[in-house]
């Protein structure tokens, strides 16, 4: 398969036109005519992921996070990002990004997160797009049977990859939980939406002190704050399966390398 053919399949699932206007998605480096045999999926385009790709013999890295979100005027090897570009080109490894277009897709990042923490039934966007009720940010669904917040938190911790951050819980651990809202990545902009949707608990990442404190003072629902990387990592397997189900003849691998910024907790 050529790189252009692989990208075509990914962009059918995650159309670049659906990304936010401020986002930077698509092909970062690589020749569309390049032959692709191995594709590595990872959350972050960082040096350790490039090293894994080189060791495995990957031809393409697909990441969730963009390399240059705000653009640049130079890719000189005097910065970590510039060195990464040089490394990838030197080893004929392409880099492709699906970010907010993967967040709102159906299925997308939050669908994978919801499944990872135990939601098995129908899922709907927490904040649907005005012109498409089946696509949008976050997901909300119902557990097969009610559990306590403490039990659900344990289930979430088991379902997500381990990080030094772990998970943090706000709320009465004995309260019953049935309706669950999730959002991969930073989700504090959806706090009010989760409450309005009738969620018993909202699981997301990067919750700040003041919004979380004010939210709980106003009656919740309960909150679970996980590591940003961990809430988006489940999507990698979903994205890789898109290639397999589409008949694309490539070998895929999901990177298990933890690239969360926080390396140790005390």
C-alpha positions as CSV (number, residue, x, y, z in Angstrom):
1,X,0.0,0.0,0.0
2,X,1.1,3.5,-0.6
3,X,1.1,6.2,2.1
4,X,-1.6,8.0,0.1
5,X,-3.8,4.9,0.1
6,X,-3.4,4.4,3.9
7,X,-4.2,8.1,4.5
8,X,-7.2,7.9,2.3
9,X,-8.6,5.1,4.5
10,X,-7.9,7.1,7.7
11,X,-9.4,10.3,6.4
12,X,-12.6,8.4,5.5
13,X,-13.0,7.7,9.2
14,X,-11.6,11.0,10.4
15,X,-12.2,13.7,7.7
16,X,-9.7,16.5,8.2
17,X,-12.5,19.0,7.3
18,X,-14.2,18.2,10.6
19,X,-11.2,19.2,12.7
20,X,-11.4,22.5,14.7
21,X,-10.2,25.5,12.8
22,X,-7.3,26.0,15.2
23,X,-6.1,22.4,14.8
24,X,-3.3,21.0,12.7
25,X,-4.1,17.5,11.3
26,X,-3.1,15.4,8.4
27,X,0.3,14.5,6.9
28,X,3.2,16.1,8.7
29,X,6.0,14.6,6.8
30,X,6.4,11.8,4.3
31,X,6.1,11.1,0.6
32,X,2.5,10.1,-0.4
33,X,4.1,7.6,-2.9
34,X,6.0,5.9,-0.1
35,X,5.3,2.2,0.3
36,X,3.8,1.4,3.7
37,X,4.1,-2.0,5.3
38,X,4.0,-1.2,9.1
39,X,2.0,1.5,10.9
40,X,2.7,2.5,14.5
41,X,-0.1,4.2,16.4
42,X,0.8,6.5,19.4
43,X,-0.7,9.4,21.3
44,X,2.3,11.7,21.1
45,X,4.9,12.5,18.4
46,X,7.9,12.4,20.6
47,X,11.5,11.0,20.4
48,X,10.8,7.8,22.3
49,X,8.0,7.0,19.8
50,X,10.3,7.6,16.9
51,X,12.8,5.3,18.4
52,X,10.2,2.6,18.8
53,X,9.2,3.1,15.2
54,X,12.7,2.8,14.0
55,X,13.4,-0.4,16.0
56,X,10.2,-2.0,14.7
57,X,10.8,-0.9,11.1
58,X,7.7,1.2,10.8
59,X,7.0,3.2,7.7
60,X,4.3,5.4,9.2
61,X,3.5,6.8,12.6
62,X,-0.1,7.9,13.3
63,X,-0.5,10.1,16.3
64,X,-3.4,11.8,18.0
65,X,-1.5,14.9,19.1
66,X,-0.1,17.2,16.4
67,X,3.6,17.9,16.2
68,X,3.3,21.6,15.5
69,X,-0.1,22.7,16.8
70,X,0.8,26.4,16.4
71,X,2.9,26.2,13.3
72,X,6.6,27.0,12.9
73,X,9.0,28.7,10.5
74,X,11.8,26.2,11.0
75,X,12.4,22.5,11.4
76,X,16.1,22.9,12.2
77,X,17.5,20.1,14.3
78,X,18.2,22.7,17.1
79,X,14.9,21.9,18.8
80,X,13.3,18.6,19.9
81,X,10.5,18.9,17.3
82,X,13.0,19.8,14.6
83,X,15.2,16.8,15.5
84,X,12.2,14.5,15.4
85,X,11.4,15.7,11.8
86,X,15.0,15.0,10.8
87,X,15.0,11.6,12.4
88,X,11.8,10.6,10.6
89,X,12.9,11.8,7.2
90,X,16.3,10.1,7.7
91,X,14.6,6.8,8.3
92,X,11.8,7.2,5.7
93,X,9.1,7.3,8.3
94,X,6.0,9.3,7.6
95,X,4.0,11.1,10.4
96,X,0.3,11.6,10.2
97,X,-2.0,13.2,12.8
98,X,-5.7,12.8,13.6
99,X,-6.7,15.1,16.5
100,X,-10.0,16.9,16.9
101,X,-11.4,15.2,13.8
102,X,-10.8,11.9,15.7
103,X,-12.4,13.4,18.9
104,X,-15.7,14.1,17.3
105,X,-15.8,11.0,15.0
106,X,-18.2,8.1,15.4
107,X,-16.6,6.0,16.7
108,X,-13.9,8.3,18.0
109,X,-11.6,8.9,21.0
110,X,-14.4,9.1,23.6
111,X,-16.1,6.0,22.3
112,X,-12.9,4.0,23.0
113,X,-12.5,5.6,26.4
114,X,-16.1,4.7,27.3
115,X,-15.6,1.1,26.4
116,X,-12.3,1.0,28.3
117,X,-14.0,2.0,31.5
118,X,-16.9,-0.4,31.2
119,X,-19.7,1.2,29.2
120,X,-21.2,-1.5,27.0
121,X,-24.5,-0.1,25.6
122,X,-25.4,2.6,23.2
123,X,-23.3,5.8,23.4
124,X,-24.3,9.3,22.2
125,X,-22.2,12.5,22.0
126,X,-22.1,14.5,25.2
127,X,-22.0,17.7,23.0
128,X,-23.3,16.7,19.6
129,X,-22.6,18.7,16.4
130,X,-25.5,20.9,15.4
131,X,-25.8,19.2,12.0
132,X,-25.0,15.6,13.1
133,X,-26.4,14.2,16.4
134,X,-24.2,11.1,16.1
135,X,-20.9,13.0,16.1
136,X,-19.5,15.4,18.6
137,X,-17.4,15.8,21.8
138,X,-17.5,13.3,24.6
139,X,-19.9,10.4,25.1
140,X,-22.6,9.5,27.6
141,X,-24.1,6.0,28.2
142,X,-25.4,3.7,30.9
143,X,-23.6,0.9,32.8
144,X,-25.0,-2.6,32.5
145,X,-26.0,-2.3,36.2
146,X,-25.5,0.4,38.8
147,X,-22.4,0.4,40.9
148,X,-21.0,2.6,43.6
149,X,-18.7,5.5,42.6
150,X,-15.8,3.7,44.4
151,X,-16.4,0.5,42.4
152,X,-16.6,2.4,39.1
153,X,-13.4,4.3,39.9
154,X,-11.6,1.0,40.5
155,X,-13.0,-0.3,37.2
156,X,-11.8,2.8,35.4
157,X,-8.4,2.5,36.9
158,X,-8.2,-1.1,35.8
159,X,-9.4,-0.3,32.3
160,X,-7.0,2.6,31.6
161,X,-3.2,2.2,31.1
162,X,-1.2,2.9,34.2
163,X,0.5,6.3,34.7
164,X,2.1,8.0,37.7
165,X,-1.0,10.3,37.8
166,X,-3.4,7.4,38.3
167,X,-7.0,8.7,38.7
168,X,-8.5,11.2,41.2
169,X,-12.1,11.0,42.4
170,X,-14.3,13.8,43.7
171,X,-17.6,12.7,45.3
172,X,-19.1,10.3,47.8
173,X,-17.6,6.9,47.0
174,X,-20.8,5.2,48.1
175,X,-23.1,7.1,45.8
176,X,-24.7,4.9,43.1
177,X,-23.4,5.4,39.5
178,X,-25.4,4.3,36.4
179,X,-25.2,7.1,33.8
180,X,-21.6,7.9,32.9
181,X,-20.2,10.7,30.8
182,X,-16.6,10.7,29.4
183,X,-14.4,12.9,27.4
184,X,-10.9,12.0,26.2
185,X,-8.3,14.6,26.9
186,X,-9.0,17.9,28.6
187,X,-12.7,18.1,29.3
188,X,-13.4,20.8,31.8
189,X,-15.3,22.8,29.1
190,X,-17.9,20.0,29.3
191,X,-18.5,20.1,33.0
192,X,-21.8,21.9,32.7
193,X,-22.9,19.8,29.8
194,X,-22.3,16.6,31.8
195,X,-24.5,17.9,34.6
196,X,-27.2,18.9,32.2
197,X,-27.1,15.5,30.6
198,X,-27.9,13.9,33.9
199,X,-24.6,12.1,34.4
200,X,-23.9,10.5,37.7
201,X,-20.1,10.8,37.1
202,X,-18.0,12.6,34.5
203,X,-14.6,11.0,33.6
204,X,-12.1,13.2,31.8
205,X,-8.6,14.6,32.2
206,X,-6.8,17.8,33.1
207,X,-9.4,19.1,35.5
208,X,-8.3,22.3,37.1
209,X,-8.8,23.1,40.8
210,X,-11.3,26.0,40.6
211,X,-13.7,24.7,37.9
212,X,-13.7,21.3,39.7
213,X,-14.2,22.8,43.1
214,X,-17.0,25.1,42.0
215,X,-18.6,22.2,40.1
216,X,-18.7,20.0,43.2
217,X,-19.9,22.8,45.4
218,X,-22.8,23.2,43.0
219,X,-23.8,19.6,43.5
220,X,-21.8,17.7,41.0
221,X,-22.1,15.0,39.5
222,X,-19.1,13.1,40.7
223,X,-15.8,13.6,38.9
224,X,-13.0,11.3,37.9
225,X,-9.8,13.0,36.7
226,X,-7.4,10.7,34.8
227,X,-4.1,11.4,33.0
228,X,-4.6,13.1,29.6
229,X,-2.5,10.4,27.8
230,X,-4.4,7.6,29.5
231,X,-7.8,8.8,28.4
232,X,-6.7,9.0,24.7
233,X,-4.6,5.9,24.5
234,X,-7.6,3.5,24.1
235,X,-8.4,5.2,20.8
236,X,-5.2,3.9,19.2
237,X,-6.5,0.3,19.0
238,X,-9.8,1.6,17.5
239,X,-7.9,3.6,14.9
240,X,-5.6,0.6,14.0
241,X,-8.7,-1.6,13.6
242,X,-10.0,0.8,10.9
243,X,-7.2,-0.2,8.7
244,X,-7.7,-3.9,9.3
245,X,-11.5,-3.7,8.7
246,X,-11.0,-1.7,5.6
247,X,-8.8,-4.3,4.0
248,X,-5.7,-2.2,4.0
249,X,-2.7,-4.6,3.7
250,X,-0.4,-3.3,6.4
251,X,0.8,-4.5,9.8
252,X,-0.3,-2.3,12.7
253,X,1.0,-1.9,16.2
254,X,-0.2,0.2,19.1
255,X,2.6,1.8,21.1
256,X,2.5,0.9,24.8
257,X,5.2,3.4,25.6
258,X,3.9,5.8,28.2
259,X,4.4,9.3,27.0
260,X,2.4,11.1,29.7
261,X,4.4,14.1,30.8
262,X,4.3,13.1,34.5
263,X,6.7,10.3,35.3
264,X,6.4,9.8,39.0
265,X,4.0,10.5,41.8
266,X,4.7,10.6,45.5
